[in-house]
């Protein structure tokens, strides 16, 4: 059997009793290290298999295991399509599966700030710019959400974890190219830092203020609000800088 262990925001403390019980009985424990820097690093002196993006996307080796295997995933198991691909292929092959759910950045990054659940649009990933790789698709997706009156949760690259100034710099560049007036001076965004941890920080304000903020630490998640309900406006004022 393959157990998909959704480890929440702060493993091992955020693991559930059911998850711990399954992991104790598993012959192999695989740790997903790429979807968040807050992944499990040790578990009861067990030998752990740390799997990066490439190892999880090329997952045939998982099916070679003849005993129970636990795949420990930051947040919730099926927030990333890679994990569902493993689940789907396991079902096709007749391999037993069990899924344990837990807290996820979706939609908590936005609802934690008081934004309404039904107004959250498609999430956007912000990859780190590299030589000859400067995609504009994240900006285009945010703009499409805004046109539909939907808030956007923006996930930052995790390999290595992207710092807030780097993310703002990339969004500034996209703004200069597409000029959709999303990240111009005076526009407001939210930032959630280390959500679910004791060091959690939440801020909201004009982008020129956010750009200078140094109070958080990775992982960061950005929230781009659409038109706000009066209740949402009142909630965001709790976090204004």
Residue pairs with C-beta under 8 A, 6 or more apart in sequence:
1 68
1 69
1 95
1 96
1 97
1 98
2 62
2 68
2 69
2 70
2 71
2 86
2 87
2 90
2 95
2 96
2 97
2 98
3 19
3 22
3 23
3 26
3 68
3 69
3 70
3 71
3 97
3 98
3 99
3 100
4 71
4 73
4 77
4 78
4 83
4 86
4 87
4 97
4 98
4 99
4 100
5 15
5 19
5 22
5 23
5 70
5 71
5 72
5 73
5 77
5 100
6 19
6 73
6 75
6 76
6 77
6 99
6 100
6 101
6 102
6 103
6 104
7 14
7 15
7 19
7 39
7 40
7 72
7 73
7 74
7 75
7 102
8 14
8 15
8 74
8 75
8 102
8 103
8 196
9 38
9 74
9 75
9 103
9 195
9 196
9 197
10 38
10 196
10 197
11 38
11 39
11 40
11 72
11 74
12 20
12 40
12 42
12 43
14 102
14 103
14 196
15 23
15 40
15 102
16 100
16 102
18 100
19 100
19 102
22 68
22 70
22 98
22 100
23 29
23 43
23 70
23 72
24 44
25 68
26 67
26 68
26 69
26 70
27 65
27 67
27 68
27 69
28 49
28 65
28 67
28 68
28 69
28 70
29 43
29 46
29 47
29 48
29 49
29 69
29 70
29 72
30 48
30 49
30 51
30 62
30 69
30 70
30 71
30 72
31 39
31 40
31 41
31 48
31 49
31 50
31 51
31 72
32 39
32 51
32 56
32 71
32 72
32 73
32 74
32 83
33 39
33 50
33 51
33 52
34 51
34 52
34 53
34 56
34 158
34 159
35 73
35 74
35 75
35 79
35 80
35 158
36 74
36 75
36 158
36 219
37 158
37 160
37 161
37 218
37 219
38 74
38 194
38 197
38 219
39 72
39 74
40 48
40 72
41 48
42 48
43 72
52 159
53 82
53 159
55 61
56 82
56 83
56 86
57 82
59 82
59 85
59 86
59 89
62 69
62 71
62 86
63 89
63 90
63 93
63 95
71 77
71 83
71 86
73 80
73 83
75 102
75 103
75 104
75 105
75 106
76 101
76 102
76 103
76 104
76 106
77 83
77 87
77 99
77 100
77 101
77 102
78 84
78 87
78 99
79 104
79 105
79 106
87 97
87 99
90 96
90 97
91 97
103 196
105 153
105 155
105 195
105 221
106 123
106 153
107 117
107 120
107 153
108 195
108 196
109 153
109 192
109 195
109 221
109 223
110 117
110 120
110 151
110 153
110 190
110 223
111 117
111 120
112 192
112 195
112 202
113 190
113 192
113 202
113 204
113 223
113 235
113 236
113 239
114 231
114 232
114 234
114 235
114 236
114 238
115 151
115 223
115 225
115 228
115 232
115 235
115 236
116 229
116 231
116 232
119 149
119 150
119 151
119 226
119 229
119 232
120 150
120 151
120 152
120 153
121 144
121 145
121 148
121 150
121 151
121 152
121 226
122 141
122 144
122 145
122 150
122 152
123 152
123 153
123 154
123 155
124 138
124 141
124 142
124 145
124 152
124 153
124 154
124 155
125 138
125 154
125 155
125 157
126 138
126 154
126 155
126 156
126 157
126 162
126 167
126 170
126 171
126 222
127 133
127 135
127 138
127 157
128 157
128 159
128 162
128 166
128 170
129 170
129 173
134 173
136 174
136 177
136 178
138 154
138 174
139 171
139 174
139 175
139 177
139 178
139 180
139 182
140 178
141 152
142 152
142 154
142 182
142 224
143 178
143 180
143 182
145 151
145 152
145 224
145 226
146 152
146 182
146 224
146 226
148 226
149 226
149 227
150 226
151 223
151 224
151 225
151 226
152 223
152 224
152 226
153 221
153 222
153 223
154 167
154 221
154 222
154 223
154 224
155 221
156 162
156 167
156 219
156 220
156 221
156 222
158 219
161 218
161 219
162 218
162 220
163 218
163 220
164 191
164 193
164 210
164 213
164 216
164 220
165 211
167 220
167 222
168 183
168 207
168 210
168 211
171 182
171 183
172 183
174 183
175 181
175 182
175 183
175 184
181 187
182 224
183 189
183 207
184 207
185 206
185 207
185 208
186 206
186 207
186 208
187 206
187 207
188 204
188 205
188 206
188 207
188 225
189 204
189 205
189 207
189 210
189 222
189 223
189 224
189 225
190 202
190 203
190 204
190 222
190 223
190 224
190 225
190 236
190 239
191 201
191 202
191 203
191 204
191 210
191 213
191 216
191 220
191 221
191 222
191 223
192 200
192 201
192 202
192 220
192 221
192 223
193 199
193 200
193 201
193 202
193 203
193 215
193 216
193 217
193 218
193 219
193 220
193 221
194 200
194 201
194 216
194 217
194 218
194 219
195 202
195 219
195 221
199 217
201 215
201 216
202 239
203 210
203 213
203 215
203 216
203 239
203 240
203 241
204 236
204 237
204 239
204 240
204 241
205 240
205 241
209 241
210 241
213 241
225 232
225 236
228 236
